[in-house]
């Protein structure tokens, strides 16, 4: 359960599963993002799969950071 968080404190993360051409976009707090960056694999409910992290791509536009996480 997430407590009240300022929208500016959230990072957009897009999980990309190229094998099935699926994507899932979520917002993470800095603590959640830190946990994700230390993970080697993640469970994505929408994909119904526990997938390994293959690669990440960062972007920063208009002081907003986003991250794409490619899964295999």
QUISULKA-V326020 format. One record per backbone hydrogen bond with DSSP energy under -0.5 kcal/mol. CO is the residue of the C=O (numbers start at 1). NH is the residue of the N-H. If there is no record, write none. Layout:
# QUISULKA-V326020
co=<CO | CO>
nh=<NH | NH>
This chain:
# QUISULKA-V326020
co=<6 | 7 | 11 | 12 | 13 | 13 | 14 | 15 | 16 | 16 | 17 | 17 | 17 | 18 | 22 | 24 | 26 | 28 | 29 | 30 | 31 | 32 | 33 | 34 | 35 | 36 | 40 | 42 | 42 | 43 | 44 | 44 | 44 | 45 | 49 | 49 | 51 | 52 | 52 | 55 | 57 | 59 | 61 | 64 | 65 | 66 | 67 | 68 | 68 | 69 | 70 | 70>
nh=<9 | 10 | 28 | 67 | 15 | 26 | 69 | 24 | 18 | 71 | 20 | 21 | 22 | 21 | 17 | 15 | 13 | 11 | 33 | 34 | 35 | 36 | 37 | 38 | 39 | 39 | 53 | 44 | 51 | 45 | 47 | 48 | 49 | 48 | 44 | 51 | 42 | 54 | 72 | 70 | 68 | 66 | 64 | 61 | 12 | 59 | 14 | 57 | 70 | 16 | 54 | 55>
